[in-house]
């Protein structure tokens, strides 16, 4: 049973201190993303797909304590890349074309709107921790290839 006694199964457990909590969620996520650059004054957009939470934390202190261990497990280091168009691979240092789908790790603070299950995860803060080039982690996942091949100009315009 959780500390409030009435959350049922609707809570997270911190990977560091094992505290049960609901909000806010501090998370490290890993997934494929790309940056879409537009002409004119429109701001670039980072487009994530196939993202998964790989670290769940109750506080910035717990996330900070576990960040390097979690990234080292995937053989990358926190380099805090920008959005591109070209950044350096967090594994080998080679260029990463940020306009093409690539593997990325992000650090996020999320607000969870709980219903019967989680209804909405609202990002409050997102920071890029690491990116890897196609030589280190090829985008060979069939689901990613299917999603990216079905995108049209209208989807990104």
Secondary structure, DSSP 8 states (H G I E B T S, - for coil): --TTS--TT--EE-TTT--EE-SSEEEEEEEEEEEE--STT---EEEEEEEEEEEEESSHHHHHHHHHHHHHHTT-------S-SEEE-TTT--EEETTS-EEEEEEEEEEEEESSSEEEEEEEEEEEEEE--TTTS----HHHHHHHHT--HHHH-
